[in-house]
Amino acid sequence: MIKTVSVAPMMDCTDKHEIYFLSLISKNIHFYTEMIVSNAIIKGDRNKLLSFKKISNPVTLQVGGSNPKELAEACKISEDYGYKEINLNLGCPSKKVQKNKFGACLMQEPSLVGRCIEAMSNSTKLPITIKTRIGYNEVEDFEFLKKFIQTTKDAGSKKFIIHARRAILKKLTPKENLNIPPLKYDFVYRLKEFFKKDEIIINGGIKTIQDIKSHLEKVDGTMIGRAIYHSPYFLAEIEKKIFKNYDVPSRSEVMENLIPYIQEQTSKGVQLNHIMRHTVGLFHGQIGSKTWKQYLSKNMCIRNADLQKVNHIMDQVKKTNPLSLER
Ligand SMILES: Cc1cc2nc3c(=O)[nH]c(=O)nc-3n(C[C@H](O)[C@H](O)[C@H](O)COP(=O)(O)O)c2cc1C
């Protein structure tokens, strides 16, 4: 099985613009979209929600929902947009998500989860996969997790992404749920020992190349969220040190390569800040990073961006770059 590294689904972060921007840094990373609710796909502007500029990296659509019929319909609708896989969110703990009965609270209803996955699998040729947690509330028990994963597997899930901490549904905010419940990587390693032939991906708190390397010795893939969102150029290091691809653009080349996309998207009516907000962390850790952030916060909300404004941004990149430590 080929070992993978992926960018985690993150609401309001991993939209189509972020995915395109990151694809300019890494050719080998696997992307997951932010969660899109099945009902929105059915009733909303599906082209706006689902279309994205084609890239060579695999992109997975993540959906949220708990109604098997709706999820199946959403999968069918999404099938021809170019996604490699459809992933069901079984890990999000937000109150809104719980109210609508999807995300992590579905761990309490394994048979419903099974019916959802079965309906999704029967509706599309694309592989259906899941992303979940090691447990919920007081339930942090390997036998429970094993059984839950077995249920999703029997229903048709082809890959299992595990955020290695439990979700505390009532007492913690979504942000606290990303930090307070302790990470227990051992649960995920044990799952891999049990489901030897299945693809098990570990997620949660992965921040360094060494973290990635040591997890990849035990499981089939690593998924990284915040460390990449806050510092997108971490992907360049991953590309070089994990995938041994040394042909990686510099930070300013990434920005230059983004310009045609900005021109294309803004000419279709996309607001400049919807793209540029993802680039805030590009110079993270470099001298000049602060200037870049200040420049963006002053200028990226300009409506109806035209070429002249885009060129202003590039001037700033050029000013920032000589100060930075990059090659
Ligand atoms: C801002 C934000 C939004 C998130 N949205 C989603 C989501 O839509 N679907 C999902 O499965 N997980 C979501 N997550 C959880 C991440 O996918 C990931 O599991 C979590 O951040 C732990 O990984 P990390 O420590 O590498 O960030 C979100 C996390 C953050 C920080």
The ligand as an SDF file (V2000), in Angstrom:
LIG
                    3D

 31 33  0  0  0  0  0  0  0  0999 V2000
  -10.8930   25.3020   11.5110 C   0  0  0  0  0  0  0  0  0  0  0  0
  -11.1130   23.8210   11.5100 C   0  0  0  0  0  0  0  0  0  0  0  0
  -12.1700   23.2900   10.7960 C   0  0  0  0  0  0  0  0  0  0  0  0
  -12.3800   21.8900   10.7590 C   0  0  0  0  0  0  0  0  0  0  0  0
  -13.3800   21.3940    9.9650 N   0  0  0  0  0  0  0  0  0  0  0  0
  -13.4750   20.0340    9.7920 C   0  0  0  0  0  0  0  0  0  0  0  0
  -14.3710   19.4800    8.8260 C   0  0  0  0  0  0  0  0  0  0  0  0
  -15.0630   20.1860    8.0750 O   0  0  0  0  0  0  0  0  0  0  0  0
  -14.4280   18.1210    8.7590 N   0  0  0  0  0  0  0  0  0  0  0  0
  -13.6680   17.3000    9.5450 C   0  0  0  0  0  0  0  0  0  0  0  0
  -13.7500   16.0830    9.4260 O   0  0  0  0  0  0  0  0  0  0  0  0
  -12.8010   17.8080   10.4460 N   0  0  0  0  0  0  0  0  0  0  0  0
  -12.6780   19.1490   10.5570 C   0  0  0  0  0  0  0  0  0  0  0  0
  -11.7360   19.6590   11.4130 N   0  0  0  0  0  0  0  0  0  0  0  0
  -10.8250   18.7330   12.1220 C   0  0  0  0  0  0  0  0  0  0  0  0
   -9.5710   18.4830   11.2830 C   0  0  0  0  0  0  0  0  0  0  0  0
   -9.8740   17.8090   10.0890 O   0  0  0  0  0  0  0  0  0  0  0  0
   -8.5480   17.6350   12.0770 C   0  0  0  0  0  0  0  0  0  0  0  0
   -9.1550   16.4300   12.4010 O   0  0  0  0  0  0  0  0  0  0  0  0
   -8.1010   18.3280   13.3560 C   0  0  0  0  0  0  0  0  0  0  0  0
   -7.7650   19.6810   13.1210 O   0  0  0  0  0  0  0  0  0  0  0  0
   -6.8860   17.6050   13.9760 C   0  0  0  0  0  0  0  0  0  0  0  0
   -5.7780   17.6500   13.0940 O   0  0  0  0  0  0  0  0  0  0  0  0
   -4.5510   18.6860   13.3130 P   0  0  0  0  0  0  0  0  0  0  0  0
   -4.1160   18.5360   14.7230 O   0  0  0  0  0  0  0  0  0  0  0  0
   -3.5240   18.2550   12.3110 O   0  0  0  0  0  0  0  0  0  0  0  0
   -5.0920   20.0620   13.0320 O   0  0  0  0  0  0  0  0  0  0  0  0
  -11.5270   21.0390   11.4710 C   0  0  0  0  0  0  0  0  0  0  0  0
  -10.4710   21.5900   12.2180 C   0  0  0  0  0  0  0  0  0  0  0  0
  -10.2510   22.9540   12.2270 C   0  0  0  0  0  0  0  0  0  0  0  0
   -9.0760   23.5200   12.9990 C   0  0  0  0  0  0  0  0  0  0  0  0
  1  2  1  0
  2  3  1  0
  2 30  2  0
  3  4  2  0
  4  5  1  0
  4 28  1  0
  5  6  2  0
  6  7  1  0
  6 13  1  0
  7  8  2  0
  7  9  1  0
  9 10  1  0
 10 11  2  0
 10 12  1  0
 12 13  2  0
 13 14  1  0
 14 15  1  0
 14 28  1  0
 15 16  1  0
 16 17  1  0
 16 18  1  0
 18 19  1  0
 18 20  1  0
 20 21  1  0
 20 22  1  0
 22 23  1  0
 23 24  1  0
 24 25  2  0
 24 26  1  0
 24 27  1  0
 28 29  2  0
 29 30  1  0
 30 31  1  0
M  END
$$$$
